Amino acid sequence: MILFYKIFHKITELYADFKHETYVKLCVAKGLKLGKNSVIRRNVNFGSEPFLIEIDDDSRIASGTTFVNHSGATVNLRKMEGYEDVRNFGRIKIGKNCAVGVNCVILQDVEIGDNCILGANSVLSDSMPDNTVYGGNPAKYICDTEDYGDFLKKSTVSYPIGLENNRENLNQWLIKNLPEKYKPAR
């Protein structure tokens, strides 16, 4: 029975990958600017105007991220007297070597500088300068990218780097060797 589940899982994964690759290619055909070596994970939503979005080289966009380059609320406002002509569109630009965490929302008229990190589940409504880390809802400045890197150095897991070429072997190493330590409750 486990073999059936493995085969079914593989088929659904292949379908999901095909669907995702097709969606990204369609968005690029519509004008999405996607830099070299950029990674777009599954379930990213580029909205109805992908031609207003630019993602530079070596950036990574995690799954569940949504790009909002117009305000849908203007449809409702236009039904009110004095607001019949309200329209709202804006561009979104992500710089080089950026990481956008899972389930983020990036709003129109926002530019993320180079070497930036946007934390998971953040709603970004303001631009981010180069080399910064933002997070939260609304997303706010947390620290500089190098400060975050220094923080991560303190908790880096040392393992034989050669294991990175074989994820199954790396997983087995982690199961056997990763210590069971947790952050204290506050």
Helices and strands as residue ranges (DSSP letters): H 2-29, E 33-34, E 39-40, G 50-52, E 53-55, E 60-61, E 66-68, H 74-77, E 92-94, E 99-100, E 105-107, E 110-112, E 117-118, E 123-124, E 132-136, E 139-144, H 145-153, G 161-165, H 167-177
